[in-house]
Amino acid sequence: MGNKTDQDESRRVGDRLAPPTTPDKDTIREDRSALDTAHDADRPPTPDEEAAAERSAGSAHEDVSDHYEEMLERGAAQAGEGTPGV
């Protein structure tokens, strides 16, 4: 097997099913070290970018806001496959 780790079967990772993989040990080491690394922006925003962000903040149309609320309510009451009593 050399410098490889082997995962022959699918496995649960959080709330998803991960496929079988054969990652290199160096890859695993790099992934783990990235967990402790700061992931900052490469540069601060330009004045134009800041102005654009300010203009668009909170500018959703009332129709969009109403539709969003309606969809949240529908989703909360959604019953589907596997739901008892359906």
ABEGO torsion letter per residue (X at the ends): XEABBBBABBBBBEABBBBBBBBBAAAAAAAAAAAABBBBBABBBBAAAAAAAAAABGABBAAAAAAAAAAAAAAAABBBBGBBGX
